[in-house]
């Protein structure tokens, strides 16, 4: 270290300054720095990632912004909804990875008969792989995330170029044709019911907030990564969407193909390339990106669980946080006056308008996320998200009154400045 300091005094001084600023920002939120900051700008961009530099994310925001009398209760409920949401997303991602692999096999082996238990076992195998990368291979996780970014961009061209070049193309009617297959009374209502499905593509933006305690210069890097991630993925996503629609062909055939392959886009790949092997190769790129996504989800979900256990809000909290230095004391965050501007922000009226649009958008998406896909609903087509969300809130409230109100007093304060 002395040699390095003598050879590169300016670089060493800059590094110390960044780490000191990161630690100071974290301690201002009452958290003790306990982990190495291994993630830089490019690695965290691989997460496709807020302004707050703690794993707890939205839980901490609610605790700081809610009225003091409701801060404890609201942050507890918010923490549980977020925790269950991340756990469910990770589990569903693993299961989807298993079913996509089954459907890919079906492309090249038509007599294959997929079984549900096989998808479950494949999902478990993917979870084991993700846990291994996040534990045994934790030192290489940052490099793995950088690799994800490369695969993400190269995979985009590896799929779009052959798809566009080999497929038969539709005309410009794809920009003016709206399909109301759900039987809704108006086209506008049909549009709003279908719109929440696009939100799934933005989940990655939230994942990096749960990694912020491990990001170098987090107050600058994470907000910038959020912006660049939305621009990058939005641009690539729009281009892929337009290309996909031009290559879609007959919509009824595509919808019917989902009964055979499970995923309609596999039929589009097969029809477009005219080659089962080519379609399978493109599908495997999608599957590989899904596995990379699962690794990132596992990283974010585990940190979300640990941070909530750190606040003594989950069962067996001491076992979850075992091995980490115990905190000195706990205290309720005092309110909005603890918020300070970070080094990177959208200033003035533009920032206010941006936040207002985000709030309105989230409320609208939250409202329509509970709607079913069609007017006629049965047990198979029912949207059970209202049941799962309501059940999570009710169970969290029950746990709060039984246990949480006695042990949970808000985000843990380990350090006071």
N, C-alpha and C positions, 0 to 999 in steps of 0.2 A: 504493500500500500504506500509505503514511503517513496519507493522508486516511482510509482505511478504518479504520485503527487508532484515529485520533482520534475518529471518529464512533461506532464500535462497539467500544470497548476490551474489553468483557466477551466479546462474540462472538469477537473476534480471539483473545483469550487462550484461550478454550475450544477453538477450532479448533487452535491451536498445541499445546495440551495433548493433544488426541486424536491428532494426527499424531505427536507425540513418543512417546506411549504405543505407538502402532502400530509405529513404527520400533524402539523399545526391545524390544518383544515379539519382533519379527522377528530382531533382532540377538542376542537371547538364544538363539535357535535356530541361530545361526551364519550368518545370511543377511543380505546387504547390501541395503538398500532401494534399488531401481533404477527402480521404476515409480510413476506417479501413482495415487493411490487415488481412482478416479472413481465407485466404487459405494457407494451408501448402502443403507439398510434396504430400501426399496421396490424398488430396482433389483435387488438380489441376491435378493429374494424372487421376482422374476420368473424367476430361475434355478431356483426351487423347490429352493433348497438344503436347523469342528469345533473343536474347541477349539484346535487348533494353527493358526497363522497363516501357513503356508507352502504353496506350490503342491504340494509333494510328497505331502501327505496321508498315506495309509497307509504309504508307504515310510518316512517319518520316524517314524511311530509304532513300526513294527517295529524300526527302528534303535535307538530309545531304550528299548524295553521288552524286547527279546530279550537273552539272556545275551551278555556281551561277546565271548566266543569264537565265537559264531554270528551276531553282529549283521551283520557285513559280508556274509556269504553269504546269509542270510535276507532282508535288505533288498534285495539285488540281485535275487533270484528274485521277491520280491514286487513290486518295481518293474517288472520285465518283464511279469509276469502282468497287473498293472494297466494298463501301457502298451498291451499288445496288446488287452486288453479294451476300453479306450476307443477305440482305433483301429477295432476291429471294430464297436463300437456306432455310431460315426459313419458308417462305410461302410454298414452295414445300414440305418440311419435314412435315408440318402440314397436307397438302392435302394427302400425301402418307400415313400418319398415319390413315386418314379416310378411304382410299381405302383398306388398308391392313385389317382393322377391318371388312369392308364389305366382303372381300374375306374369312376371317376367319369364319364369320357367314355362308357363302355359303358352307363351308366344312361340317357343321353339319345340315344345313337346305337347302336342294337342291332346294326347290321351291322358295327360296328367290330371288328376282329380284333387284339387286343393282341399285340405281338411282344416277345420278351425284350430284343432290342437297343434297342428304344425305351425300355424301362424303364431300361436302363443309361445311355443318353444323357440322359434326364431326370434321373437320379441325379447324373450329372456336372454338369449345369447347376445343380442345387441346391447341389452342393459349391462350384462357382464362386461362386454367390451368397453362400454362407456365408463363404467366404474373403474376398470383397470387403467384406462387413460388418465382418469382424474385422481387416481391414488398412486399406483405403482409408477405410472409415467407422468406424474404431476410436474416434474421438472421440465418436461418437454411439451407441456400443454400450450404454452405461449407460442412455440414454434408450430405446433399442430394447428392452432387457430390461424396463423399466418398462411399455412398451407391451404386451409379452407378457402381463404379469400382468392387464392390463385385458381383452385379448382372451380370456384363459383364463377369467375369471369371466363375461364377457358371452356368450362362446361356449357356456358351460354352459347358460345359460337359453335361448339361441337354438336349441339342439338339444332340450333336455328338454321345454320347454313345448309346442311343436307335436307332438312325438312322443307325449307323454302325452295331449294333448287329442284328437288325431285317431285314434289307434290303438285297436283292439279290445283289451280288457284281459283278462288271465288272472285266476284266483282266487288265494286265499291259499296254494294248494298249492305255489307257487314257493318258499316258505320251508321246506317239509317234503319236497320231492321231490329225491332224489339219483339221478344217472344214472351208472352204471358202464359206460361204452361201451368201455372198454379191456380188458374181460375179466379184471380183477384178482380175486383170490380173495376179498377182503373189501371192503366199502364204505369202511372206514377207510383201507386201503392205496390205493384209488382216489383218495380225498380227498387223501392226502399226495402222491401223484404229480402231481396237478393243482395243488397249492398253490404251487409255485415260480413259476408263471406270473404270480402277483400281485406278485412281487418287482420285476418290470420297472418297475412304477409308482413304485418308491421310488428308482430310479437318480438322479433329479434331486436328491435330498437330498445325494448325494455330490458332485455336480458343483461346488457352490459352495466346497468345500474347496480346489479347485484355482484358485479365484479369490481366495482369502483375502488374498493379498499386495496386492490392489488394492481391498480393502474398507476403508472408513473405520471405525475403532473395531472391528476385526475380532473381537477376543476377546469382545466383547459381542454384536455384530450377528449374526455367523454362527451361534452356538448358538441364539439366539432365532429366527432365520429357519428353522433346521432344525425347531424345535418347531412354529412357526406353519405352516410348509409342510406338515408331516405332518398337522396338524389340519385345515388348509384343504383340501388335496387328498384327505385321507381322508374328510372330510365330503361334499365334492362327488362324490367317486368312489363312495361308498356310495349316495348319493341317485341317481346316474345308473345304478348297477348295479341297484337295486331297480326303477327306472322301466323300464329296458331289459328286465328279466325279465318285468315285467307286460305289456309290449308284444311279447314274443317270438313268441307264437303257437305253432304246431306245430313242435316241435324238429327233427323229421326234415326238414321243408321248409327250415328255416334251414340245417341242415348241408348239404343238397344244393345250396343256393343258392351256397355257396362255390365250387363247381365252375364256376358261371357268372360270378359277379361277383368272385371272388377273396377277398372279405371279406364274411362273413355279415352284419355290421351294416349294409351297404349295402342288403341285401334287407329288413332290418327297417325301415330308413328308408323304402324304396319302398313296402312293404306298409302301413306305418303311415300315411304321408301320402297315399298314393294318387296321388302326383304325381311324375313322374320329375324335373321341374325342382326341386321342393321337396326331394327326396331328394338331388339333386346339390348344391344349395346347402348343405345340412347336411353333406354329405361334404366340401365345399370348406372349411368351417370346421375340420373335423378335419384336413384336409390343411394348412391354413395354420398350425395349431398345431404340426403335425409339422415344418414348415419352421422355425418359430421354435425348436423344440426342437433342430433340426439346427444352427442358429446357436450356440446355447448349448453344444451338444456340441463343436462346432469350437473354441470359445473354451477350454473346459475341457481338451480333448484336446491342443491346441497347447501349452498351459501345462504339462501333464503331461509332454509330450515334451521341452520346453525345460528343465524342472527336472531331469529324469533325465539329459539331456545335460550340464547344468551339473555333475553329479557324475561326468562322463566315463564313463558306463556304456553308451552306445550308439555304434554306428559313426558316424564323421564328426561327433563331438561338437563339435569346434571350429567346424565350419561351421554347425551348428545354433545355437550360442550366439554366433555372430559378431555384433559390434556391442554386446555387453554388456560392461561392465567386467570384466576378468579377476579371478579370485579370488586372494587372497593366499596362502592355504595350505589344505590339506585335513587333516582329522583325524577319527578315529572317534568317534562320540558315545559318551559314557562309560557310559550306562545309565539305568535307571529313576530314579536319584536326580536326574537333570536335569529331571524333570517337576515342574511347579509348578501349583498351583490357579490357574485364571483367575478373573476377576471374576464369572463367571456359572457356576454349577454346581448340580447336584441334590445336596443335602447328606445325610449320614448313611446310614442303612439303606436309604432309598428309592433313593438313587443306586446303592448296591451291587446292590440287587434289579433295578434298571433295566439295569445293565451285564450282570448274570448272564442275565437274560431275552434280551438282545440277542445274547449269545454263543451261548446254546442255540439260539435261533431261526436264527442264521446257519449253525450247524453242520448243523442239520436241513435247511435249505433247500439248502445246498451238497451234501449227500448225495443228496437226491432230485432235484436238478437234472440229474443224469446219467441218470436213468431214462427209458425210452421212454414214449410216450403209451399204448401198448397192449402186451399180452403177446405177441401175434404180431408179429414184427419182420421187415421186409425192408429192402432198401437205401434205399427211399424213406421209410419210417417210422422208421428208425433215428435215435436221438438221438446225434449225433456230437460233442456237447459234451465227452464224456470224452476223445475223440481230440484235439480241439483244445486242451483244457486240458492234458492229459498231454504233447502235443507241444510246447506253449509252455514248459512246465516243463523238459522234456528239452533243448530248444534253448537255453534260458536257462542251464541248467547247463553245457552244452557251451561256450557263449560265455564263461561265467564262467571256466572252467578254461583256455580258450585265451587270453583277453584280459582279462577283467574282474578277475581276482585280481591282475593286475599294475598296473592303472590305477585301479581302483575301491577306495576305502578307506572308503566310507560316505558319507552326505550331506555335501556340501561345507560346510566352515566358512569363511566369508569374513570374519567379524567375531567377535572374542572380547570378552566382557564380564568 
